[in-house]
Amino acid sequence: MTNSGQAKLVTKSLTIEYLSVGWMTFEFLVGFWSGLKAGSILLIAFGLDSLLEIISGGALIWRLKKEANGAGQPEIERAERRSARIVGSVLLLLAAYVTIVSITNLVTHAAADTSFSGMAIAVASVILMPILTIQKRRLGQALHSPALIEDGLCNITCAYMAATVLIGAILTALLGWWWTDSLAALVLVYFIASEGWEAFSGD
C-alpha cells in the first residue's frame, strides 16, 4: 500500500473514531441519567459502557494520531498493544460492575421502571452500532490494527446491551417481571467479559 493510501485509511479511521466518541458521549449522558431515574441496572450499565467506550475510543485516537504524525513502526506497535489493553480493561471492569449490581438487585428484589428516553437511545444504538462495528473492522483489517477491530467489537457489545435493554423494559412493563432487568444484564456479562479478555490478552 502506498503512503498516501495508508494516510487516507488513518484519516478515515480517525474520523469514524471521532464520530463514535461523539455518539458515545451523548449515549452515556442519556443512558446513565435514564438508568438512575428508572432505577434500571441495565440502563446504568448501558450508560457506563458508553463511558468506557469513550475511554477506549480515546485510546484508539491516540494510537491513530501516532501513525498520522509519522511515528515509526515500533512506536505504533507499542501504542497498538497499549490501546488493546485499555479496551480489554474497560470491558472487564464493566463486566465486574454489571455482575455485582445485578446480583445485588436480584437479592433485594429491586425493580426497574420504564424509561422512554432510555428505550429511544437503545433503539438508535441497535441501528448505529453494527454500522460502526463493520466500518472499524474493515479499517482495522486494512491497517493491521487488532485494537481498532476490538474497539469495533465494543460497539457490537453496545448493540447487544441496547437490545437487552429493550427486551428487559418490554417484559418488565408488560408482564411485571421485576427480575428481568437484572437477569438480562447478567447474560451480557459473558459477552462483555469474553471480548474484554480477548482484547486484554491479545489472543
BELWO-V421167 format. One record per residue. N is the residue number from 0. RES is the residue in one letter. BURIAL is b if it has 9 or more other C-alpha atoms within 8 Angstrom, else e. Layout:
<<N & RES & BURIAL> <N & RES & BURIAL>>
//
This chain:
<<0 & M & e> <1 & T & e> <2 & N & e> <3 & S & e> <4 & G & e> <5 & Q & b> <6 & A & b> <7 & K & e> <8 & L & b> <9 & V & b> <10 & T & b> <11 & K & b> <12 & S & b> <13 & L & b> <14 & T & e> <15 & I & b> <16 & E & b> <17 & Y & b> <18 & L & e> <19 & S & b> <20 & V & b> <21 & G & e> <22 & W & e> <23 & M & b> <24 & T & b> <25 & F & e> <26 & E & b> <27 & F & b> <28 & L & b> <29 & V & b> <30 & G & b> <31 & F & b> <32 & W & b> <33 & S & b> <34 & G & b> <35 & L & b> <36 & K & e> <37 & A & b> <38 & G & b> <39 & S & b> <40 & I & b> <41 & L & b> <42 & L & b> <43 & I & b> <44 & A & b> <45 & F & b> <46 & G & b> <47 & L & b> <48 & D & b> <49 & S & b> <50 & L & b> <51 & L & b> <52 & E & b> <53 & I & b> <54 & I & b> <55 & S & b> <56 & G & b> <57 & G & b> <58 & A & b> <59 & L & b> <60 & I & b> <61 & W & b> <62 & R & b> <63 & L & b> <64 & K & b> <65 & K & b> <66 & E & b> <67 & A & b> <68 & N & e> <69 & G & e> <70 & A & b> <71 & G & e> <72 & Q & e> <73 & P & e> <74 & E & b> <75 & I & b> <76 & E & e> <77 & R & e> <78 & A & b> <79 & E & b> <80 & R & b> <81 & R & e> <82 & S & b> <83 & A & b> <84 & R & b> <85 & I & b> <86 & V & b> <87 & G & b> <88 & S & b> <89 & V & b> <90 & L & b> <91 & L & b> <92 & L & e> <93 & L & b> <94 & A & b> <95 & A & b> <96 & Y & b> <97 & V & b> <98 & T & b> <99 & I & e> <100 & V & b> <101 & S & b> <102 & I & b> <103 & T & e> <104 & N & b> <105 & L & b> <106 & V & e> <107 & T & e> <108 & H & e> <109 & A & b> <110 & A & b> <111 & A & b> <112 & D & b> <113 & T & e> <114 & S & b> <115 & F & e> <116 & S & b> <117 & G & b> <118 & M & b> <119 & A & e> <120 & I & b> <121 & A & b> <122 & V & b> <123 & A & e> <124 & S & b> <125 & V & b> <126 & I & b> <127 & L & e> <128 & M & b> <129 & P & b> <130 & I & e> <131 & L & b> <132 & T & b> <133 & I & b> <134 & Q & b> <135 & K & b> <136 & R & b> <137 & R & b> <138 & L & b> <139 & G & b> <140 & Q & b> <141 & A & e> <142 & L & b> <143 & H & e> <144 & S & b> <145 & P & b> <146 & A & b> <147 & L & b> <148 & I & b> <149 & E & b> <150 & D & b> <151 & G & b> <152 & L & b> <153 & C & b> <154 & N & b> <155 & I & b> <156 & T & b> <157 & C & b> <158 & A & b> <159 & Y & b> <160 & M & b> <161 & A & b> <162 & A & b> <163 & T & b> <164 & V & b> <165 & L & b> <166 & I & e> <167 & G & b> <168 & A & b> <169 & I & e> <170 & L & b> <171 & T & b> <172 & A & b> <173 & L & e> <174 & L & e> <175 & G & e> <176 & W & e> <177 & W & b> <178 & W & b> <179 & T & b> <180 & D & b> <181 & S & b> <182 & L & b> <183 & A & b> <184 & A & b> <185 & L & b> <186 & V & e> <187 & L & b> <188 & V & b> <189 & Y & b> <190 & F & b> <191 & I & b> <192 & A & b> <193 & S & e> <194 & E & b> <195 & G & b> <196 & W & b> <197 & E & b> <198 & A & b> <199 & F & b> <200 & S & e> <201 & G & e> <202 & D & e>>
//
